[in-house]
Amino acid sequence: MQLVVVAGGRGTRLKDRLGDLPKPMVAIGGKPLLEHLILLAARHEIRDVLILTGYGGEFIEDYFGSGEPWGVRIRYRREDRPLGTAGAVLHAFDDLDSTFLLMYGDTMMNVDLNRFADSYPAEAAASLFVHPNDHPQDSDLVEIDSSGRILALHPYPHPPEQYFANLVNAAFYVIRKEALRSLIPKLAGLSHPLDFGKHVFPALLAQGAWLQAYVSREYIKDAGTPERLDQVEADFRSGRIARGSLSTPVPAIFLDRDGTLNDERGFLTSPEELALLPGTAAAVRAINASGRLAVLITNQPVIARGDCSAEELRRIHDKLEWLLGESHAFLDAIYHCPHHPDGGFPGERPELKFVCDCRKPAPGLLAQATADLNIDKSQSWMIGDRASDIHAARNFGIRSALVRTGQGRNVAPDCRPDLVSETLGEAVQAILTESIASR
């Protein structure tokens, strides 16, 4: 597949680091960021690279030339005025393959490019790489259905008192060329730069086009400000970027929800009932900073009981993610079991009333998450406030921590967790301290 890189940025905010160089030439680990992207393409046997340049394009062309030393063939298309990310792509329309990968030259990543490309539905106009991050409040967000089809785009700034899932548009796409043809006339009369997130994708959604979300835990981060560049450089030096591929197993801390992350209030059926326990965001943020995954594993029999719809549960989890995001914390994934084995509830859903293998203490959700996210089971833990959490961990073969919040003070001694802590924060600290000591 062809790789197209938008590399025309001036890098005004990085002027002190760049001098006269264009933004994609900023150094990370002693190499230009753009070189890291080209090497990533070569590792995935992508040989055809089109670089769309603008400001300082001569520096890029002089450095990379034909691309032969990197095992790729590079062509260039230079804009004569700032056209924006989408404007630059439309300007090079005749040079595009029928389907192509599109990267931005100020975004560092370690992504399985072939897996991303292979996941692209043939009928879709585009597939957008999305992921949770630690600042959803000032990010462009996407809303998806259960199949991953994008229902709506929510650009920054976001309305106050409205909660969104922490699914951020990471500005990495697979695009079908023909889907862009109708937008070419916009380029002729362009009075402002044309952007994919702000202009193209909303226009395609308005036309009824299919946009697909590709949700992944793989490493991808914008390096376009001094603070974010410093973080990317630190991630490079610590090996976090190298470990960021989906092919590399990573440990996780699995988290129960009610009584562990939020107040235990019986069966939650609306977002208004959800309130985080003190210290929850700080504990999750510590997991994020450690490089482990933070994965929610929760029984939600309210669905089978008919007390709460799948849409209402989604809204509850949107609020949970939003509250965590306000403190720069995030969950890497959320898994829930909607089943319940017992009948006799008014409004219950008979099709969900059976004994399943995903309802804790069964280990089904833990197994599914481990397979989906390539989790290193041997280094992973489960934290919860109920015996079912501890037994689920034992049934799956991982260690467990019981917290004395929620129902934790009522758990029988024969539950036998590997660790008992008063709060989530204490449990996370103990797990991470042990992890550091064992290195």
C-alpha positions as CSV (number, residue, x, y, z in Angstrom):
1,M,0.0,0.0,0.0
2,Q,1.1,3.6,-0.7
3,L,2.1,5.7,2.3
4,V,1.4,9.5,2.0
5,V,3.0,11.8,4.6
6,V,1.8,15.4,5.1
7,A,5.1,17.1,5.9
8,G,4.5,20.8,5.1
9,G,4.3,22.1,8.7
10,R,6.4,25.2,9.6
11,G,6.7,24.2,13.3
12,T,6.2,27.6,14.7
13,R,5.8,26.3,18.3
14,L,9.1,24.3,17.9
15,K,11.1,27.2,16.4
16,D,13.7,27.0,19.2
17,R,14.3,23.3,18.5
18,L,14.1,23.5,14.7
19,G,15.7,26.8,13.6
20,D,14.8,27.0,9.9
21,L,14.0,23.3,9.4
22,P,10.4,22.2,8.8
23,K,8.5,20.5,11.6
24,P,8.9,16.8,10.4
25,M,12.7,17.2,10.7
26,V,12.7,17.7,14.4
27,A,15.0,15.2,16.1
28,I,13.9,12.3,18.2
29,G,16.6,9.9,19.3
30,G,19.1,11.7,17.1
31,K,17.0,11.2,13.9
32,P,14.4,13.4,12.2
33,L,10.9,12.3,13.2
34,L,10.1,11.8,9.5
35,E,12.9,9.3,9.3
36,H,11.3,7.2,12.0
37,L,8.1,7.1,10.0
38,I,9.9,6.0,6.8
39,L,11.8,3.3,8.7
40,L,8.4,2.1,10.1
41,A,7.0,1.9,6.6
42,A,10.1,0.0,5.4
43,R,9.8,-2.5,8.2
44,H,6.2,-3.3,7.0
45,E,7.4,-3.7,3.4
46,I,5.7,-0.5,2.3
47,R,8.0,0.8,-0.5
48,D,6.0,3.6,-2.2
49,V,6.2,6.8,-0.2
50,L,4.7,10.2,-1.3
51,I,5.8,13.1,0.8
52,L,3.7,16.3,0.6
53,T,6.0,19.2,1.4
54,G,5.6,22.9,1.9
55,Y,7.6,25.1,4.1
56,G,11.3,24.0,4.0
57,G,10.5,21.2,1.5
58,E,14.1,21.5,0.1
59,F,15.5,20.3,3.5
60,I,13.4,17.2,3.3
61,E,14.1,16.5,-0.3
62,D,17.9,17.0,0.2
63,Y,17.9,14.7,3.2
64,F,15.9,11.8,1.9
65,G,16.4,12.0,-1.8
66,S,15.0,9.0,-3.7
67,G,14.7,7.0,-0.4
68,E,17.0,4.3,-1.6
69,P,19.1,4.2,1.6
70,W,15.9,3.4,3.5
71,G,14.7,0.7,1.1
72,V,11.8,2.8,-0.2
73,R,11.0,4.9,-3.3
74,I,10.1,8.5,-2.3
75,R,8.3,11.0,-4.5
76,Y,7.5,14.6,-3.5
77,R,4.7,17.0,-4.2
78,R,5.3,20.6,-2.9
79,E,2.5,23.1,-2.2
80,D,3.2,26.7,-3.1
81,R,1.0,28.0,-0.2
82,P,-0.4,26.5,3.0
83,L,-3.3,24.3,1.9
84,G,-3.9,22.4,5.2
85,T,-3.6,18.6,5.6
86,A,-6.5,17.8,3.3
87,G,-5.7,20.5,0.9
88,A,-2.2,19.1,0.4
89,V,-3.6,15.7,-0.3
90,L,-6.2,17.0,-2.8
91,H,-3.5,19.0,-4.4
92,A,-1.6,15.7,-5.1
93,F,-4.8,13.8,-6.1
94,D,-3.4,12.4,-9.4
95,D,-0.4,10.9,-7.5
96,L,-2.5,9.0,-5.0
97,D,-3.2,5.2,-5.2
98,S,-6.8,4.0,-5.1
99,T,-6.3,3.3,-1.3
100,F,-3.5,4.8,0.7
101,L,-2.2,5.3,4.3
102,L,-2.0,8.9,5.4
103,M,0.3,10.0,8.2
104,Y,1.2,13.5,9.5
105,G,4.9,14.3,9.7
106,D,4.7,15.5,13.3
107,T,3.3,12.3,14.8
108,M,5.5,9.6,16.2
109,M,4.2,6.1,16.2
110,N,4.9,2.4,16.4
111,V,1.9,0.9,14.7
112,D,1.4,-2.4,12.8
113,L,0.7,-0.7,9.5
114,N,-0.3,-3.9,7.7
115,R,-2.8,-4.8,10.4
116,F,-4.3,-1.3,10.2
117,A,-4.5,-1.5,6.4
118,D,-6.0,-5.0,6.4
119,S,-8.7,-4.0,8.8
120,Y,-10.0,-1.4,6.4
121,P,-13.6,-2.3,5.2
122,A,-13.7,-2.2,1.4
123,E,-17.0,-0.2,1.5
124,A,-15.6,2.5,3.8
125,A,-14.5,5.9,2.6
126,A,-11.8,6.0,5.4
127,S,-10.6,4.3,8.5
128,L,-9.5,6.5,11.4
129,F,-6.9,5.3,14.0
130,V,-8.4,6.2,17.4
131,H,-7.2,5.7,20.9
132,P,-7.7,7.0,24.5
133,N,-5.3,9.7,25.7
134,D,-4.7,11.7,28.8
135,H,-6.2,15.0,27.5
136,P,-9.5,14.2,25.8
137,Q,-11.0,17.5,26.9
138,D,-8.8,19.3,24.3
139,S,-8.8,16.6,21.7
140,D,-11.0,15.8,18.6
141,L,-13.1,12.9,19.6
142,V,-15.1,10.2,17.7
143,E,-18.3,8.5,18.6
144,I,-18.8,4.9,17.4
145,D,-21.3,2.1,17.4
146,S,-20.7,-1.4,18.6
147,S,-19.2,-2.4,15.2
148,G,-16.8,0.5,15.2
149,R,-18.6,2.6,12.6
150,I,-18.2,6.3,13.3
151,L,-21.6,7.9,14.2
152,A,-20.3,11.4,14.9
153,L,-17.2,13.6,15.3
154,H,-16.9,15.9,18.3
155,P,-14.2,18.5,17.6
156,Y,-12.5,20.6,20.3
157,P,-13.7,22.7,22.2
158,H,-16.4,20.5,23.7
159,P,-19.7,21.7,25.3
160,P,-19.6,22.0,29.1
161,E,-21.4,19.4,31.1
162,Q,-21.4,16.9,28.2
163,Y,-19.5,13.6,28.5
164,F,-17.8,11.8,25.6
165,A,-16.0,8.5,25.4
166,N,-12.2,8.9,25.4
167,L,-11.7,8.0,21.7
168,V,-9.4,10.4,20.2
169,N,-8.7,11.0,16.5
170,A,-5.0,10.3,16.3
171,A,-4.6,11.8,12.8
172,F,-3.6,8.5,11.1
173,Y,-5.8,7.2,8.3
174,V,-6.5,4.7,5.6
175,I,-8.4,6.6,2.8
176,R,-10.1,5.6,-0.4
177,K,-9.1,8.1,-3.1
178,E,-12.4,8.1,-4.8
179,A,-14.2,9.2,-1.7
180,L,-12.2,12.5,-2.0
181,R,-13.1,13.3,-5.6
182,S,-16.2,15.3,-4.8
183,L,-14.1,17.6,-2.6
184,I,-11.7,18.7,-5.2
185,P,-13.7,21.7,-6.3
186,K,-13.4,23.0,-2.7
187,L,-9.6,23.4,-3.3
188,A,-10.0,25.8,-6.3
189,G,-11.8,28.4,-4.2
190,L,-10.0,27.7,-1.0
191,S,-9.9,30.7,1.3
192,H,-8.5,28.8,4.3
193,P,-6.5,25.6,4.8
194,L,-8.6,22.4,4.4
195,D,-8.3,20.0,7.3
196,F,-9.4,16.3,7.4
197,G,-10.8,16.4,11.0
198,K,-12.5,19.8,10.7
199,H,-13.7,19.7,7.1
200,V,-13.3,16.5,5.1
201,F,-14.6,13.8,7.5
202,P,-17.6,15.9,8.7
203,A,-18.5,16.5,5.0
204,L,-18.2,12.7,4.2
205,L,-20.4,11.9,7.2
206,A,-23.0,14.4,6.1
207,Q,-23.0,12.6,2.7
208,G,-23.8,9.3,4.5
209,A,-20.3,7.9,3.8
210,W,-19.0,5.0,5.9
211,L,-16.1,6.1,8.3
212,Q,-14.6,3.3,10.4
213,A,-12.8,3.5,13.6
214,Y,-9.7,1.4,14.3
215,V,-9.2,1.3,18.0
216,S,-5.8,0.3,19.2
217,R,-3.4,0.6,22.2
218,E,-0.4,1.0,20.0
219,Y,2.0,4.0,20.5
220,I,1.1,7.1,18.6
221,K,1.7,10.7,19.8
222,D,1.7,14.1,18.3
223,A,5.1,15.8,18.9
224,G,4.1,19.3,17.7
225,T,4.6,21.2,20.9
226,P,7.7,21.5,23.1
227,E,6.0,19.6,25.9
228,R,4.8,16.8,23.7
229,L,8.1,16.6,21.9
230,D,9.9,16.2,25.3
231,Q,7.4,13.4,26.2
232,V,8.0,11.6,22.9
233,E,11.8,11.9,23.4
234,A,11.5,10.5,26.9
235,D,9.3,7.7,25.6
236,F,12.0,6.9,23.0
237,R,14.8,6.8,25.5
238,S,12.9,4.7,28.0
239,G,12.0,2.1,25.3
240,R,8.3,2.9,25.6
241,I,7.9,3.5,21.9
242,A,9.7,0.3,21.0
243,R,7.4,-1.6,23.3
244,G,4.4,0.2,21.9
245,S,3.7,-2.2,19.1
246,L,0.8,-4.6,19.4
247,S,3.2,-7.4,18.7
248,T,4.9,-6.8,22.0
249,P,3.0,-8.2,25.0
250,V,2.5,-5.7,27.9
251,P,1.3,-6.3,31.4
252,A,-2.1,-4.9,32.6
253,I,-3.9,-4.0,35.7
254,F,-7.5,-5.2,35.4
255,L,-9.9,-3.0,37.3
256,D,-13.4,-3.7,38.7
257,R,-15.8,-0.8,38.5
258,D,-18.4,-0.3,41.2
259,G,-16.8,-0.1,44.7
260,T,-13.3,0.0,43.2
261,L,-13.3,3.1,40.8
262,N,-16.6,4.7,41.8
263,D,-18.9,4.8,44.8
264,E,-20.8,1.6,45.4
265,R,-24.5,2.7,45.0
266,G,-26.2,-0.6,44.1
267,F,-27.0,-1.0,40.4
268,L,-26.1,2.1,38.5
269,T,-28.6,2.9,35.7
270,S,-27.7,6.5,34.8
271,P,-24.6,8.7,34.5
272,E,-25.9,11.0,37.2
273,E,-25.4,8.2,39.8
274,L,-21.7,7.8,39.0
275,A,-19.1,9.4,41.2
276,L,-15.4,8.5,41.4
277,L,-14.0,7.4,44.7
278,P,-11.3,9.8,46.1
279,G,-7.9,9.0,44.6
280,T,-9.3,7.0,41.7
281,A,-7.9,9.3,38.9
282,A,-4.5,9.5,40.5
283,A,-4.3,5.7,40.8
284,V,-5.3,5.2,37.1
285,R,-2.9,7.9,36.1
286,A,-0.1,6.0,37.9
287,I,-1.0,2.9,35.9
288,N,-0.8,4.9,32.7
289,A,2.6,6.4,33.6
290,S,4.0,2.9,34.4
291,G,3.4,1.6,30.9
292,R,0.9,-1.0,32.1
293,L,-2.5,-1.1,30.6
294,A,-5.5,-0.1,32.7
295,V,-8.4,-2.3,31.6
296,L,-11.9,-2.2,33.1
297,I,-13.6,-5.6,33.7
298,T,-17.1,-5.2,35.0
299,N,-20.3,-7.3,35.5
300,Q,-23.3,-5.3,34.4
301,P,-26.4,-7.5,35.0
302,V,-28.5,-4.3,34.8
303,I,-28.7,-5.0,31.0
304,A,-30.1,-8.5,31.4
305,R,-32.4,-7.3,34.2
306,G,-33.9,-4.6,32.0
307,D,-32.9,-1.8,34.4
308,C,-30.5,-0.2,31.9
309,S,-30.1,-0.2,28.1
310,A,-26.8,-0.7,26.3
311,E,-27.0,2.9,25.3
312,E,-27.4,4.1,28.9
313,L,-24.5,1.9,30.0
314,R,-22.4,3.5,27.2
315,R,-23.3,7.0,28.6
316,I,-22.3,5.9,32.1
317,H,-18.9,4.8,30.8
318,D,-18.6,8.0,28.8
319,K,-18.9,9.9,32.1
320,L,-16.4,7.6,33.8
321,E,-13.8,8.2,31.1
322,W,-14.5,11.9,31.0
323,L,-14.0,12.3,34.8
324,L,-10.7,10.4,34.6
325,G,-9.6,12.5,31.6
326,E,-10.1,15.7,33.6
327,S,-7.3,14.4,35.8
328,H,-5.2,13.2,32.8
329,A,-5.9,9.5,33.4
330,F,-7.5,7.0,31.0
331,L,-8.6,3.5,30.6
332,D,-7.1,1.5,27.7
333,A,-10.2,-0.5,27.2
334,I,-13.6,-1.4,28.8
335,Y,-15.1,-4.8,28.9
336,H,-18.5,-5.6,30.4
337,C,-20.7,-8.7,30.8
338,P,-24.4,-7.9,30.2
339,H,-25.7,-11.3,31.3
340,H,-27.4,-12.6,34.5
341,P,-28.3,-16.2,35.1
342,D,-31.4,-15.7,37.3
343,G,-34.9,-14.8,36.0
344,G,-37.9,-13.1,37.5
345,F,-37.1,-9.4,37.0
346,P,-39.7,-7.0,35.5
347,G,-38.6,-6.0,32.1
348,E,-35.8,-8.5,31.9
349,R,-34.3,-9.6,28.6
350,P,-34.7,-13.4,28.2
351,E,-31.9,-13.6,25.6
352,L,-29.4,-12.5,28.1
353,K,-30.5,-14.7,31.0
354,F,-28.1,-17.6,31.0
355,V,-24.9,-18.8,32.6
356,C,-22.0,-17.3,30.5
357,D,-18.3,-17.6,30.6
358,C,-17.7,-13.8,30.9
359,R,-19.5,-13.0,34.1
360,K,-17.0,-12.8,37.0
361,P,-15.9,-15.1,38.7
362,A,-15.7,-16.7,35.2
363,P,-12.5,-15.5,33.4
364,G,-14.0,-14.9,30.0
365,L,-13.6,-11.1,29.9
366,L,-10.0,-11.3,31.2
367,A,-9.2,-13.8,28.4
368,Q,-10.9,-11.7,25.8
369,A,-9.0,-8.6,26.8
370,T,-5.7,-10.5,27.0
371,A,-6.2,-11.8,23.4
372,D,-7.4,-8.4,22.0
373,L,-4.6,-6.3,23.6
374,N,-1.8,-8.9,23.6
375,I,-1.5,-8.6,27.4
376,D,1.4,-10.3,29.3
377,K,-0.6,-12.4,31.6
378,S,2.3,-13.5,33.8
379,Q,2.9,-9.9,34.9
380,S,-0.8,-8.8,35.3
381,W,-3.1,-8.2,38.2
382,M,-6.8,-7.9,39.0
383,I,-8.0,-5.3,41.5
384,G,-11.5,-5.4,42.9
385,D,-13.7,-5.2,46.0
386,R,-15.6,-8.4,45.7
387,A,-14.8,-12.1,46.0
388,S,-15.9,-12.5,42.4
389,D,-13.0,-10.3,41.3
390,I,-10.5,-12.4,43.3
391,H,-11.9,-15.7,42.1
392,A,-11.9,-14.4,38.5
393,A,-8.2,-13.6,38.8
394,R,-7.5,-17.0,40.3
395,N,-9.5,-18.8,37.6
396,F,-7.5,-16.9,34.9
397,G,-4.2,-17.6,36.6
398,I,-3.2,-14.0,37.5
399,R,-2.6,-12.3,40.9
400,S,-5.3,-10.3,42.7
401,A,-5.7,-7.4,45.0
402,L,-8.7,-6.8,47.3
403,V,-9.5,-3.2,48.1
404,R,-11.5,-2.4,51.3
405,T,-13.7,0.1,49.5
406,G,-17.2,-0.8,48.2
407,Q,-18.0,-4.3,49.4
408,G,-14.4,-5.1,50.2
409,R,-14.9,-5.0,54.0
410,N,-17.5,-7.7,53.8
411,V,-15.5,-10.3,51.8
412,A,-14.9,-13.6,53.6
413,P,-11.3,-14.4,54.7
414,D,-11.2,-17.5,52.6
415,C,-11.3,-15.3,49.5
416,R,-7.4,-15.3,49.7
417,P,-6.3,-12.4,47.5
418,D,-2.5,-11.9,47.0
419,L,-2.8,-8.4,48.3
420,V,-5.2,-6.5,50.6
421,S,-5.2,-2.7,50.5
422,E,-7.5,0.0,52.0
423,T,-7.8,1.9,48.7
424,L,-7.2,1.6,45.0
425,G,-4.2,4.0,45.2
426,E,-2.5,1.8,47.9
427,A,-3.0,-1.3,45.8
428,V,-1.7,0.3,42.6
429,Q,1.4,1.7,44.5
430,A,2.1,-1.7,46.0
431,I,1.9,-3.5,42.6
432,L,4.0,-0.9,40.8
433,T,6.6,-0.8,43.5
434,E,6.9,-4.6,43.4
435,S,7.2,-4.4,39.6
436,I,10.1,-1.8,39.8
437,A,11.9,-3.9,42.5
438,S,11.7,-7.0,40.3
439,R,13.4,-5.5,37.3
